Amino acid sequence: MQTVALPDPCLGQPPVLLPGRHAAPHENPELIWLTDGGISRPYDRHGREAGSGLRVPAGWLEAAYLGAWLQWNPHEGRSTYWDRHGNAREIGGYFVIAVGGRFVLIGKHGMQEARVLDLADGTTRIIERKGFSLWGRLATTSPDGRIATLSSRIDDPGPWRRDQPQRPATSVMVFVDLEAASCTVASGTIEESASYPVWTSDGTSCVFRIPFGSTIGSISLSTMAIERRHLPATAGKPIADLTCRMRP
C-alpha cells in the first residue's frame, strides 16, 4: 500500500506516489509525515524527502510539533506522547480524532469523553459535552488549524441487541476550539451522522453529506445553523473546496 498525493487538479498535474502508508499532518502545511517500516519522514507534495526522520517503536506517527510527537499503536490500542527530549508517556485508551498543529483532539474508546492534547507539553484538557452524548469520529480542522468540526450523537443507543430494533440516531454538528478546549453546537439536527466536513478555503464555513435524503448540509461560522440542499441521488460526498482556484 502507498500514499497518493493529489496535486491541485486545476493545474492538470498527475498524482504522485509517496513512499509510505500512514500519513499525518506536518506543522508546515506544505509537508506531510509518512510512516513506513518503523520510520516517519517528512515529504513535500512532489514526493521528495524534506527532513530527518523519526523512529517509531510500534504503529505510526499521528501528529508532531516542534520535536514532540504522538504515536498510535493499533495492536495495543493506545497512544504514546513523546516530548522533544525523547521521554515517553502513555495516553491509554485515547486515539486521534483531529489534528490542528500544536493541539490534537483525542477521543476515549466508547466516545463519551474527548480531550485536547497540547503537543508542546503533553498536557490534556477534557472538553465538556453540551447537549450530546457521544463524540463522533469523522472530524476535520479548519484551514488555520484552530477549529475541529464533527457530527456527534445526541442519544446513546447502548449496546446492540439482536432482539431489539436499532433506534435511528440523531446528531448535531459540534465545533471544537482546540486552543480553548471548548465546544459549540450548531443549531439544528441531522439524521445519523455526517460525512467528513469539508471547510471552505477561507475557513468561514463547512459542508458535509447527510446520509439520508441525498442532502448536503452547510454551516457558516457567522450563523452557526445547519442549512440543507437536496442533491440527485447519485451525488457523492464533498471532498474539497476549489472555488479559490477557479478562473474568472
C-alpha positions in Angstrom: 0.0 0.0 0.0 1.2 3.5 -0.8 0.0 7.1 -0.1 -1.1 9.1 -3.2 -0.6 12.8 -3.2 -3.1 14.6 -5.4 -1.8 17.9 -6.7 -4.1 20.8 -7.4 -6.4 19.3 -10.0 -6.8 22.8 -11.7 -3.1 22.6 -12.6 -3.5 19.4 -14.5 -0.7 17.6 -12.8 -0.6 13.8 -12.3 -0.8 12.2 -8.9 2.4 11.4 -7.0 3.1 8.1 -5.3 4.7 8.7 -1.9 6.8 6.0 -0.1 4.7 5.5 3.0 1.4 4.0 4.2 0.3 6.1 7.1 0.0 9.9 6.6 -0.1 12.6 9.3 -0.2 16.4 9.1 3.1 18.3 9.4 3.3 21.6 11.3 4.5 23.0 7.9 1.3 22.9 5.7 3.5 22.2 2.6 4.7 18.9 4.1 3.3 15.7 5.3 4.6 12.9 7.6 4.6 9.4 6.3 5.4 6.2 8.3 6.7 3.1 6.8 9.0 0.4 8.2 9.1 1.9 11.6 10.4 5.3 10.4 8.4 8.5 9.9 9.7 11.0 7.4 8.5 14.4 6.1 7.8 14.7 2.4 6.7 17.5 0.1 3.9 17.4 -2.4 6.3 16.2 -5.1 7.3 13.1 -3.1 10.7 14.4 -2.1 12.0 13.8 1.4 12.1 17.1 3.3 14.0 16.5 6.5 15.2 13.9 9.0 13.0 11.1 10.1 11.7 9.8 13.5 12.0 6.2 14.6 8.5 5.0 15.7 8.8 1.9 18.0 5.4 0.5 17.1 2.5 1.6 15.0 2.8 5.0 13.3 3.1 8.8 13.9 -0.2 10.6 14.2 0.9 14.2 15.0 4.1 16.2 15.6 5.0 19.7 16.8 8.5 21.2 17.3 10.2 17.9 18.1 7.3 16.4 20.2 5.1 13.8 18.6 2.2 11.4 19.2 2.4 7.7 18.3 -0.6 5.3 17.8 -0.1 1.6 18.4 -3.0 -0.3 16.8 -2.1 -3.6 18.2 -2.3 -2.4 21.8 -5.0 0.2 21.2 -3.1 3.0 22.9 -1.4 6.3 22.2 2.1 7.4 23.4 3.3 11.0 23.7 7.0 11.7 23.1 8.4 15.0 24.3 11.2 16.8 22.4 13.7 15.2 24.8 12.7 11.6 23.8 10.7 10.9 27.0 7.6 8.8 26.5 4.3 8.9 28.4 1.3 6.6 27.6 -2.1 8.1 27.0 -4.1 5.0 27.5 -7.4 4.4 25.8 -7.3 7.5 23.6 -7.0 7.8 19.9 -6.7 10.8 17.5 -9.8 12.4 16.1 -8.3 15.5 14.6 -5.0 17.4 14.4 -4.6 21.2 14.5 -0.9 21.9 14.6 0.1 22.1 18.3 -3.3 20.8 19.5 -4.8 17.4 19.0 -8.4 16.3 19.6 -8.3 12.8 21.1 -11.3 10.6 22.0 -11.6 7.8 24.6 -12.8 4.4 23.4 -16.6 4.4 23.9 -16.7 8.1 22.6 -18.2 9.5 25.8 -15.1 11.6 26.5 -12.8 13.8 24.4 -9.8 15.9 25.3 -7.4 18.3 23.7 -3.7 17.2 23.9 -1.1 20.0 23.8 1.9 18.6 22.0 4.1 21.4 23.4 4.0 20.0 26.9 1.9 16.8 26.8 -0.9 18.1 29.0 -4.6 17.2 28.2 -7.8 19.0 29.0 -11.2 17.5 28.9 -13.9 19.1 26.8 -17.4 19.5 28.3 -20.1 18.0 26.2 -23.0 20.3 25.5 -26.3 18.7 24.6 -25.0 15.5 23.1 -24.0 12.1 24.5 -21.3 10.6 22.2 -18.5 12.2 20.3 -18.1 11.4 16.6 -15.0 10.2 14.8 -15.2 11.9 11.4 -13.6 15.3 12.1 -11.7 17.8 10.1 -9.9 21.0 11.1 -10.3 24.5 9.7 -7.6 25.8 7.3 -5.9 27.7 10.2 -6.0 24.7 12.4 -8.0 26.4 15.2 -11.3 24.6 15.0 -12.2 20.9 14.6 -15.8 20.1 13.5 -17.6 16.8 13.6 -21.1 15.3 14.0 -21.8 13.8 17.4 -24.8 11.8 18.6 -27.4 13.3 20.8 -28.5 10.0 22.3 -26.6 6.9 23.4 -28.2 3.9 21.8 -26.5 1.5 24.2 -25.3 -2.0 23.2 -26.7 -3.5 20.1 -29.2 -6.4 20.8 -30.4 -8.8 18.1 -34.0 -8.9 19.6 -34.4 -5.2 19.5 -34.6 -2.9 16.5 -31.8 -0.3 16.3 -33.1 3.1 17.1 -32.4 5.8 14.4 -29.7 8.2 15.5 -29.9 11.9 15.7 -26.8 14.0 15.7 -25.6 17.6 16.0 -22.6 19.4 14.4 -20.0 20.3 17.0 -17.2 22.9 16.6 -14.3 22.4 19.0 -12.0 25.4 19.7 -8.8 23.4 20.1 -6.8 26.0 22.0 -9.6 26.8 24.5 -10.6 23.1 24.7 -14.3 24.1 24.5 -17.1 23.3 22.0 -20.1 25.0 20.4 -23.0 23.1 18.9 -24.7 24.5 15.8 -28.4 24.8 15.8 -30.4 22.1 14.1 -30.0 18.3 13.9 -29.2 15.7 11.3 -30.2 12.1 10.8 -27.5 9.6 11.7 -24.1 11.2 11.2 -22.4 13.4 8.7 -19.5 12.6 6.4 -16.1 14.3 7.0 -16.9 18.0 6.9 -15.1 20.0 4.2 -14.1 23.5 5.1 -14.1 26.3 2.6 -10.7 27.6 1.7 -11.3 30.9 3.6 -12.4 29.0 6.8 -15.7 30.7 7.1 -18.0 27.7 6.7 -18.0 23.9 6.1 -20.1 21.5 4.1 -20.9 17.8 4.6 -23.0 14.9 3.3 -26.1 13.8 5.3 -26.6 10.1 4.6 -30.3 10.0 4.1 -32.2 12.0 1.5 -29.3 12.9 -0.7 -28.7 16.0 1.2 -25.7 18.3 1.6 -25.6 20.3 4.8 -23.6 23.5 5.3 -22.8 25.7 8.3 -21.5 29.2 8.3 -19.5 30.3 11.4 -21.4 33.6 11.3 -24.8 31.9 11.8 -23.9 28.5 13.3 -27.0 26.9 11.9 -27.4 23.9 9.6 -28.7 24.7 6.1 -29.7 21.9 3.7 -29.6 21.4 0.0 -31.0 18.4 -1.8 -29.0 16.8 -4.5 -29.5 14.0 -7.0 -29.4 10.5 -5.5 -26.2 9.7 -7.4 -24.3 12.7 -5.9 -21.3 11.8 -3.9 -19.6 13.4 -0.8 -17.9 16.8 -0.9 -14.1 16.4 -0.8 -12.6 19.8 -1.4 -13.2 23.5 -1.9 -11.7 24.6 -5.3 -13.5 27.9 -5.6 -10.3 29.8 -4.9 -8.7 28.1 -7.9 -11.4 29.0 -10.4 -10.5 31.5 -13.0 -12.9 34.3 -13.9 
